[in-house]
Amino acid sequence: MSSINRFSRDRRLLNAADFKAVFTKPFKSSDKNFTVLACKSSKDKARLGLAISKKNTRLAVDRNRLKRLIRESFRKNQLSLAGLDMVVMARHQTFKQSNQALFDSLQVHWNRIKQKA
């Protein structure tokens, strides 16, 4: 598998400083499932951070499912999002949605973020 199709370490926001940079002055996209914050990055690759809280998604199995879906959607769109750092936050009851509904929602967010950036 080529490195482009993987969700490798250099595609992730790893520390508090990376997350803080996104939270300070972000482009924002929201709907009933997710809030996506993004900002321009000094890196040439798109990077993703996840903020899936226990408050909104109690069961670990549900949180992990959401994380897998978000990562997969990001992986498929990462080339068109180059140069951006993003944080995806799940809203209350998002875990009850179907996989397809979540993928569709994320695709709308990626498109909005590309236009705003």
N, C-alpha and C positions, 0 to 999 in steps of 0.2 A: 504494500500500500504506500502510495507516495505521501510525502510529508505535508503536502497541501491539504489532503483529505483527513488528516489527523487533527485532534484537538490537543496539541502539544503544550508543554509548559510555557513556551514563549507566546502563546495565544491567550493566556490567562492573566487576570489582574491578581497579583499574589500577596500584596501587602497593604497595610492601612494607607500608606501614602498614595498608592495607585487609586484606591477607592475614593480617598478624600479629594483627589484631583477631579474625579468625575462628579462628585457631589457638590463641589463648589459652584460651578457655573455651567450647568448641563443644557443640552438640547433635551427636550422631554417629549415622550409619546406615551399616552395612557389609554386604556380601555377597561372593560369590566374584568379582564383576566390579568393583565400585566401593566406595570409601569416600567418603561425603559428610559434610562438616562444615558446620555452619550456626550463625549467631548472630543475635540481634536487631540491627537497624540503626537509626540515627537517620533514615535516608532512608525515604520512603514506598514506594519501589519495591524489588523484588527485584533483587539483583545477584549475578552469577556470576563465579567465578574457576576456572581450570582448572590442574591440576597433573598433566600427563601426562608421565611421565619417560621418558627414553631407556633407562634401565636396564630398565624393564618392557616397553617397546614400542620395539624397536630401529629399525624402518623409519619414515621420515618419513611415508610414505603411510598407514601404519597409525595413527600418532599423529594425523594430520590427519583421518582418517575418524572416529576416536573423538571428536575435538573437534567435528566437524560434527554428529554424532549427539547429543552432550550439549547443544550449543547449541540444536538444534532441539527437543529434549525440554523444555529449560528455557523456550524461547520459548513453547511451547504451554501451559506451566503457570505462567508468571510472575505472572499476576494473582492466583492463589490463594496465591502465596508472598510477597506484598507485605510489605515491612518486614523481610526477611531477607537476610543476606549469606551466600553459600554457596561452598564450594570443593569441587570434585569431583576425586578422584584415582582413576586407573585402577590396577587390580591386575595382577599378572603373568598373562599369557596372555589377558587380556580381549579383545584384538584378534582372537582366533580365533572369538569368538562371532558369531552372526548379528545383523543389524541389529535384527530383531524382539526377540530375546532381550535385547539391550542396552536398547532402548526400554522393555520390560517391567520390567527391573531398575531403571531410572531412575524409572519411575512409582511403584514400591514405595517408593523412597527419598524422593521428593517427598511422598508420603502420610505416611510416618513422620515426616519433618521437620515437616510441618504440625501433626501431632498433638503432637509434643514441644514445639513453640513455643507 
